[in-house]
Amino acid sequence: MSGTVSSLGSAQIQSEVATVQARLQAPITTLQNQIAGDKAEISAWGAISGTISTLQTSLAGIKDISTISNRTATSTATTVATATATNTALAATYNLTGVTLAKTQEIYTKVLGSGSAKLGSGSGSLTFTLKNGKTETVAVGSSDLTLNGIAAAINKIAGGVQASVIDTQGGARLVLQGSSTGSSQAFSVKGTGKLAQFDYASGASASGSFTRSQQAANATFNVNGVPVSDATNTITTAISGVTLTLAGSGAATITVGSAPGGIASEVSTVATNLNAAIAAINKETAFTAASSASGTTTSSAAAGPLLGNFTATDLASQLLSSISGAAASGQTANSIGFSVSSAGAVTFNSATFSAAYAKSPTGVTALVNQIYKSLDALTTAAVGSGGTTGTIGAATKDDNDTITSINAQIASITASNNAQIQNLVQEYSIAEAASTSASITQSYLDIFNTGSSTSKG
């Protein structure tokens, strides 16, 4: 009787190994899909964190709106006076009449030759005495005993008197001018030595070598009939919260009014960034149903990486509530220009805000302050501040920790799978070798049996 032993073919072995590999890979694929989901969550948190950080930064603009200019000051005659106003200025009209400018004292010498010509040999000094009692002495050596040299020596000390030399057709003149305006800045001059000729008595129209071209004087004017005098042409004390800059003689009307445009701009920026943050959260937590046309599916359902994530949805809800629920001092978010659509979008109307602020600056300020505190607390809790980690950072860390753990599992499973495949391949190799040996043995037995049957016949 003859028999055969079947051997395992290479194709069959490869198919069997591939089947086992696919079965062993299945849990790894599941873990890899989980990693992909965690990475999508990290990316989504990153997008949200960016918008929250931008919102947090913009909040600095409304932290203290009392520091933002909310007053304007206009003038009917800018060639006479202009003005600026701080938040403390009262909105009102101020009539300036009889305006005269503050002036410096100015005197000049007779013609004394060229500016570089020597005035003689030797040295001398000039002592300036201001009306306020201050004195300054300038020493001039023999080498500098020219009008140019005297002017340079006076200007070097940068004191209450400045000097210049004016060249004329007949020669040069030394001109002395007070460094500051105001009647208290009037000065006298006393010369010694080779400069004894340069004497001037304060208040004189002409004295010694000098002639007065301009007398030191205070600025004078009336504010709504009240007389004002000031040593300078920039006056901060005449009208509370208003700085007047005088430019010429005459009259002008200054009008101080409400101008909350700067505040509205800062609040508008916060509203824009708040809306962007809420929109980012809604995008990452949204579920989009499949759509179809004429019974044919055109798009599959899609879910945001953070769909169902309570931390994200709660943050969006609280951000929205900071506006929709805001109320203080008789003001609501809606009354100062905020509105929230049915879809949860925040908008802001600057004109409405400005009108509300003009009517009740204290109430609007209190409400904006409340909104600031609410949003500041929420954004700080979400993204942290000063090196602290917020809830978004904590959620991202959890996802990264999970990815690290899963990668370790995948590495362990992969190592175990490789060992199983190696053992399987080795067993198949042994089995194939045994099968080949059995086949050879069977062939010899067949030959033997065939030969034995023939001899007996």
C-alpha positions as CSV (number, residue, x, y, z in Angstrom):
1,M,0.0,0.0,0.0
2,S,1.4,3.4,-0.9
3,G,0.9,6.8,1.1
4,T,1.8,10.5,0.9
5,V,2.8,13.1,3.4
6,S,1.7,16.8,2.6
7,S,4.3,19.5,3.1
8,L,3.5,23.1,4.1
9,G,3.9,25.6,1.3
10,S,5.6,29.0,1.9
11,A,2.5,30.9,0.7
12,Q,0.3,29.0,3.2
13,I,2.7,29.8,6.0
14,Q,2.9,33.5,5.1
15,S,-0.9,33.6,5.1
16,E,-1.2,32.0,8.5
17,V,1.5,34.4,9.9
18,A,-0.3,37.4,8.4
19,T,-3.6,36.3,10.0
20,V,-1.9,36.1,13.4
21,Q,-0.2,39.5,12.9
22,A,-3.5,41.1,12.1
23,R,-5.1,39.7,15.2
24,L,-2.2,40.9,17.4
25,Q,-2.2,44.3,15.8
26,A,-5.9,45.0,16.6
27,P,-5.4,46.2,20.2
28,I,-2.4,48.4,19.1
29,T,-4.6,50.0,16.4
30,T,-7.2,50.7,19.1
31,L,-4.6,52.4,21.3
32,Q,-3.2,54.4,18.3
33,N,-6.7,55.7,17.6
34,Q,-7.0,56.7,21.2
35,I,-3.7,58.7,20.9
36,A,-5.0,60.4,17.7
37,G,-8.1,61.4,19.7
38,D,-5.9,62.8,22.6
39,K,-3.7,64.7,20.1
40,A,-6.8,66.2,18.5
41,E,-8.0,67.3,22.0
42,I,-4.6,68.9,22.7
43,S,-4.8,70.8,19.4
44,A,-8.3,71.9,20.2
45,W,-7.2,73.1,23.7
46,G,-4.4,75.0,22.0
47,A,-6.7,76.8,19.7
48,I,-9.0,77.7,22.6
49,S,-6.1,78.7,24.8
50,G,-4.8,81.2,22.2
51,T,-8.1,83.0,22.1
52,I,-8.5,83.1,25.9
53,S,-5.0,84.5,26.2
54,T,-5.8,87.2,23.7
55,L,-8.9,88.1,25.6
56,Q,-6.9,88.1,28.9
57,T,-4.4,90.5,27.4
58,S,-7.1,92.9,26.1
59,L,-8.7,93.1,29.6
60,A,-5.8,95.3,30.7
61,G,-7.5,98.1,28.6
62,I,-10.6,98.1,30.9
63,K,-9.0,97.3,34.2
64,D,-9.2,100.9,35.3
65,I,-11.2,103.0,32.8
66,S,-10.8,106.1,35.0
67,T,-7.4,106.4,33.5
68,I,-8.7,106.6,29.9
69,S,-9.4,110.0,28.6
70,N,-13.1,110.7,28.5
71,R,-13.1,114.5,28.0
72,T,-12.5,116.7,25.0
73,A,-11.5,120.4,25.1
74,T,-12.1,122.6,22.0
75,S,-11.2,126.2,21.4
76,T,-13.0,128.8,19.2
77,A,-9.6,130.6,18.6
78,T,-6.6,128.3,18.6
79,T,-4.3,131.2,17.7
80,V,-5.2,132.6,21.2
81,A,-5.5,129.5,23.3
82,T,-5.9,125.7,23.1
83,A,-6.7,123.2,25.9
84,T,-6.6,119.6,27.0
85,A,-8.8,118.1,29.7
86,T,-8.5,115.1,32.1
87,N,-11.3,113.0,33.4
88,T,-11.7,115.2,36.4
89,A,-12.7,118.3,34.3
90,L,-16.2,119.4,34.5
91,A,-18.1,119.5,31.2
92,A,-18.7,123.2,30.7
93,T,-17.9,126.3,28.6
94,Y,-15.2,128.7,29.7
95,N,-14.8,132.2,28.2
96,L,-11.3,133.5,28.1
97,T,-11.0,137.3,27.7
98,G,-8.3,139.9,27.8
99,V,-5.6,137.3,27.1
100,T,-2.0,138.6,27.2
101,L,1.0,136.3,27.0
102,A,3.7,135.7,29.7
103,K,7.0,137.1,28.4
104,T,10.7,137.0,29.2
105,Q,12.8,140.0,29.8
106,E,15.0,141.0,26.9
107,I,17.7,143.7,26.8
108,Y,20.4,144.5,24.2
109,T,23.6,146.6,24.1
110,K,24.6,149.4,21.8
111,V,26.7,148.5,18.8
112,L,30.1,147.4,20.0
113,G,32.0,146.3,16.9
114,S,32.2,142.7,15.6
115,G,31.3,139.8,17.8
116,S,34.8,138.5,17.7
117,A,36.6,141.8,18.3
118,K,38.5,142.1,21.6
119,L,36.9,144.5,24.1
120,G,40.3,145.1,25.7
121,S,42.8,143.2,27.8
122,G,42.2,141.7,31.2
123,S,39.2,140.0,32.6
124,G,35.9,140.7,34.3
125,S,32.6,139.2,35.5
126,L,28.9,139.7,35.2
127,T,26.5,139.1,38.0
128,F,22.8,138.6,37.2
129,T,20.2,139.1,40.0
130,L,16.7,137.9,39.3
131,K,13.7,139.5,40.8
132,N,13.0,136.3,42.7
133,G,16.3,136.8,44.5
134,K,18.5,134.3,42.7
135,T,22.0,135.4,41.6
136,E,24.4,134.0,39.1
137,T,28.0,135.2,38.4
138,V,29.8,134.6,35.1
139,A,33.6,135.1,35.0
140,V,35.2,136.0,31.6
141,G,38.9,135.6,31.1
142,S,41.1,137.8,28.9
143,S,41.1,135.3,26.1
144,D,37.3,135.3,25.9
145,L,36.8,139.0,26.2
146,T,34.7,139.4,23.1
147,L,30.9,139.5,22.6
148,N,31.0,136.0,21.4
149,G,33.1,134.9,24.3
150,I,30.8,136.6,26.8
151,A,27.7,135.0,25.3
152,A,29.4,131.6,25.4
153,A,30.4,132.0,29.0
154,I,26.8,133.0,30.0
155,N,25.2,130.1,28.1
156,K,27.7,127.6,29.6
157,I,26.1,128.0,33.1
158,A,22.6,127.5,31.6
159,G,21.1,129.6,34.3
160,G,18.3,132.2,34.4
161,V,19.8,134.3,31.6
162,Q,20.6,133.3,28.0
163,A,22.8,135.3,25.6
164,S,23.2,135.8,21.9
165,V,25.1,138.1,19.6
166,I,23.3,139.8,16.8
167,D,25.3,141.2,13.9
168,T,24.1,144.4,12.3
169,Q,25.4,146.6,9.5
170,G,27.0,148.9,12.0
171,G,28.4,146.2,14.3
172,A,27.3,143.6,16.8
173,R,25.1,143.7,19.8
174,L,25.0,141.5,22.9
175,V,21.4,140.4,23.6
176,L,20.4,139.0,27.1
177,Q,17.1,137.2,27.6
178,G,15.5,135.6,30.6
179,S,15.4,131.8,30.4
180,S,11.8,131.7,31.7
181,T,8.7,133.8,31.4
182,G,7.0,135.7,34.2
183,S,7.5,138.9,36.1
184,S,9.6,137.2,38.8
185,Q,12.2,136.4,36.1
186,A,13.1,140.1,35.5
187,F,16.8,140.6,36.1
188,S,19.5,143.2,36.6
189,V,23.2,143.0,35.5
190,K,26.3,144.2,37.4
191,G,29.6,144.2,35.5
192,T,33.1,144.3,37.1
193,G,36.6,144.7,35.7
194,K,36.7,144.9,32.0
195,L,32.9,144.2,31.9
196,A,32.0,147.2,34.2
197,Q,30.2,148.9,31.2
198,F,27.6,146.1,31.2
199,D,25.4,147.3,33.9
200,Y,21.6,147.2,33.8
201,A,19.1,148.2,36.5
202,S,16.0,145.9,36.6
203,G,12.8,147.5,35.4
204,A,14.5,150.4,33.5
205,S,13.7,150.9,29.9
206,A,17.3,151.8,29.3
207,S,20.3,151.5,31.7
208,G,24.0,151.6,31.2
209,S,24.9,150.0,27.9
210,F,21.5,148.2,27.7
211,T,18.1,149.0,26.2
212,R,15.1,146.9,27.2
213,S,13.2,145.5,24.2
214,Q,10.8,143.4,26.2
215,Q,9.7,143.5,29.9
216,A,9.3,140.3,31.9
217,A,5.6,139.7,32.5
218,N,3.0,137.2,33.7
219,A,0.2,135.9,31.4
220,T,-3.0,137.6,32.3
221,F,-6.6,136.9,31.3
222,N,-10.1,136.4,32.7
223,V,-12.0,133.0,32.9
224,N,-15.7,133.7,32.9
225,G,-14.8,137.2,34.3
226,V,-12.5,135.9,37.0
227,P,-8.9,137.4,36.7
228,V,-6.0,135.0,36.4
229,S,-2.3,135.6,36.4
230,D,0.4,133.0,35.7
231,A,4.2,133.1,35.1
232,T,3.9,130.8,32.1
233,N,1.8,130.4,29.0
234,T,0.8,126.8,30.0
235,I,-1.7,127.1,32.8
236,T,-2.9,124.1,34.8
237,T,-4.5,125.8,37.8
238,A,-7.1,128.2,36.3
239,I,-9.7,125.5,35.4
240,S,-9.7,122.2,37.4
241,G,-8.7,119.3,35.2
242,V,-7.9,121.6,32.2
243,T,-4.5,122.6,30.8
244,L,-4.6,125.9,28.9
245,T,-1.9,126.7,26.4
246,L,-1.8,130.4,25.5
247,A,-0.7,131.3,22.0
248,G,-1.6,134.9,21.5
249,S,-3.5,137.9,22.7
250,G,-7.3,138.2,22.5
251,A,-10.3,136.0,23.5
252,A,-11.3,132.4,23.1
253,T,-14.0,130.1,24.3
254,I,-13.0,126.7,25.6
255,T,-15.6,123.9,25.6
256,V,-15.1,120.8,27.7
257,G,-17.3,117.9,26.8
258,S,-17.7,114.1,27.3
259,A,-15.7,112.0,24.9
260,P,-15.9,108.3,25.9
261,G,-14.7,107.1,22.5
262,G,-11.4,105.9,24.0
263,I,-13.2,103.8,26.6
264,A,-15.7,102.5,24.0
265,S,-12.8,101.4,21.9
266,E,-11.2,99.4,24.7
267,V,-14.5,97.8,25.6
268,S,-15.1,96.9,21.9
269,T,-11.8,95.2,21.7
270,V,-12.7,93.0,24.7
271,A,-16.1,92.2,23.2
272,T,-14.4,91.1,19.9
273,N,-11.9,88.9,21.7
274,L,-14.6,87.5,24.0
275,N,-16.7,86.6,21.0
276,A,-13.7,84.9,19.3
277,A,-13.0,82.8,22.5
278,I,-16.6,81.6,22.7
279,A,-16.7,80.8,19.0
280,A,-13.4,78.8,19.3
281,I,-14.9,76.7,22.1
282,N,-18.2,76.2,20.2
283,K,-16.2,75.0,17.2
284,E,-14.2,72.4,19.2
285,T,-17.3,71.1,21.0
286,A,-19.7,71.1,18.1
287,F,-21.5,68.2,16.5
288,T,-22.4,68.5,12.8
289,A,-25.1,66.1,11.6
290,A,-24.7,64.4,8.2
291,S,-26.3,66.3,5.3
292,S,-27.9,65.0,2.2
293,A,-29.5,66.2,-1.0
294,S,-32.2,64.3,-2.9
295,G,-31.6,61.3,-0.6
296,T,-27.9,61.2,-1.4
297,T,-25.5,61.8,1.5
298,T,-23.2,64.7,0.8
299,S,-21.4,65.0,4.1
300,S,-20.9,62.7,7.0
301,A,-21.6,63.6,10.6
302,A,-18.6,65.2,12.4
303,A,-17.8,65.8,16.0
304,G,-15.4,68.3,17.5
305,P,-12.5,66.9,19.5
306,L,-14.0,68.2,22.7
307,L,-17.6,67.2,22.1
308,G,-19.2,66.5,25.5
309,N,-16.2,67.9,27.4
310,F,-17.7,69.7,30.4
311,T,-14.6,71.8,31.1
312,A,-14.9,73.4,27.7
313,T,-18.6,73.8,27.5
314,D,-18.7,75.2,31.1
315,L,-16.1,77.8,30.2
316,A,-18.0,79.0,27.2
317,S,-21.2,79.2,29.3
318,Q,-19.5,81.2,32.1
319,L,-17.8,83.6,29.5
320,L,-21.2,84.3,28.0
321,S,-22.8,84.8,31.4
322,S,-20.2,87.4,32.3
323,I,-22.0,89.6,29.7
324,S,-25.6,88.4,29.6
325,G,-25.8,88.4,33.4
326,A,-23.9,91.6,34.1
327,A,-25.7,94.4,36.0
328,A,-24.5,97.1,38.3
329,S,-25.6,100.6,39.4
330,G,-28.8,100.5,37.4
331,Q,-27.0,99.5,34.2
332,T,-27.1,96.2,32.3
333,A,-24.9,94.8,29.5
334,N,-27.6,95.6,27.0
335,S,-28.0,99.2,28.1
336,I,-24.3,99.9,27.5
337,G,-24.2,98.4,24.0
338,F,-23.7,94.6,24.5
339,S,-26.0,92.1,23.0
340,V,-26.0,88.3,22.8
341,S,-27.6,86.5,19.9
342,S,-29.6,83.2,20.1
343,A,-26.5,81.5,18.7
344,G,-24.4,82.8,21.6
345,A,-22.5,85.5,19.6
346,V,-21.5,88.7,21.5
347,T,-21.7,92.1,19.7
348,F,-21.0,95.6,21.0
349,N,-22.4,99.0,19.9
350,S,-20.0,101.8,20.6
351,A,-22.6,104.5,20.0
352,T,-25.0,103.0,22.6
353,F,-22.1,102.8,25.0
354,S,-21.1,106.4,24.5
355,A,-24.6,107.6,25.1
356,A,-24.9,105.6,28.3
357,Y,-21.6,106.8,29.5
358,A,-22.4,110.4,28.9
359,K,-25.6,110.0,30.9
360,S,-24.2,108.0,33.7
361,P,-20.4,107.7,33.8
362,T,-20.3,106.3,37.3
363,G,-22.9,103.6,36.6
364,V,-21.2,102.5,33.4
365,T,-17.8,102.5,35.0
366,A,-19.1,100.3,37.8
367,L,-20.6,97.8,35.3
368,V,-17.5,97.7,33.2
369,N,-15.5,97.1,36.3
370,Q,-17.8,94.2,37.2
371,I,-17.3,92.7,33.7
372,Y,-13.6,93.1,33.9
373,K,-13.4,91.3,37.3
374,S,-15.6,88.4,36.0
375,L,-13.7,87.9,32.8
376,D,-10.3,88.3,34.5
377,A,-11.2,85.6,37.0
378,L,-12.4,83.2,34.2
379,T,-9.4,83.8,31.9
380,T,-6.9,83.4,34.7
381,A,-8.6,80.2,35.8
382,A,-8.5,78.9,32.2
383,V,-4.9,79.8,31.1
384,G,-3.2,80.8,34.4
385,S,-1.2,83.9,35.2
386,G,2.3,84.7,36.4
387,G,3.6,81.2,35.7
388,T,0.5,79.3,37.1
389,T,-1.2,76.6,35.1
390,G,-4.9,76.9,34.4
391,T,-7.6,74.3,33.7
392,I,-6.6,74.2,30.0
393,G,-3.0,73.5,30.8
394,A,-4.1,70.8,33.3
395,A,-6.3,69.2,30.6
396,T,-3.5,69.3,28.1
397,K,-1.1,67.7,30.6
398,D,-3.6,64.9,31.3
399,D,-3.8,64.2,27.6
400,N,0.0,64.2,27.2
401,D,0.4,61.9,30.2
402,T,-2.2,59.6,28.7
403,I,-0.3,59.6,25.3
404,T,2.9,58.7,27.1
405,S,1.2,55.9,29.0
406,I,-0.4,54.5,25.9
407,N,2.9,54.6,23.9
408,A,4.4,52.6,26.7
409,Q,1.6,50.0,26.4
410,I,2.0,49.9,22.6
411,A,5.8,49.4,23.0
412,S,5.2,46.5,25.4
413,I,2.5,44.9,23.3
414,T,4.6,45.3,20.2
415,A,7.6,43.6,21.8
416,S,5.3,40.7,23.0
417,N,3.7,40.4,19.5
418,N,7.1,40.3,17.8
419,A,8.2,37.5,20.2
420,Q,5.0,35.5,19.4
421,I,5.5,36.0,15.6
422,Q,9.1,34.8,15.9
423,N,8.0,31.7,17.9
424,L,5.2,31.0,15.3
425,V,7.6,31.3,12.4
426,Q,10.1,29.1,14.2
427,E,7.4,26.4,14.8
428,Y,6.3,26.6,11.2
429,S,9.9,26.1,10.1
430,I,10.3,23.1,12.4
431,A,7.0,21.7,11.2
432,E,8.0,22.2,7.5
433,A,11.3,20.5,8.1
434,A,9.5,17.5,9.7
435,S,7.0,17.4,6.9
436,T,9.8,17.3,4.3
437,S,11.6,14.5,6.2
438,A,8.4,12.5,6.5
439,S,7.8,12.9,2.8
440,I,11.2,11.5,2.0
441,T,10.7,8.6,4.3
442,Q,7.3,7.8,2.7
443,S,8.9,7.8,-0.7
444,Y,11.5,5.2,0.4
445,L,8.8,3.1,1.9
446,D,6.8,3.3,-1.3
447,I,9.8,2.1,-3.3
448,F,10.5,-0.7,-0.8
449,N,6.9,-1.9,-0.8
450,T,6.7,-1.7,-4.6
451,G,9.9,-3.7,-5.0
452,S,8.9,-6.4,-2.6
453,S,5.6,-7.1,-4.4
454,T,7.3,-7.5,-7.7
455,S,9.8,-10.2,-6.5
456,K,7.0,-12.3,-5.1
457,G,5.2,-12.5,-8.5
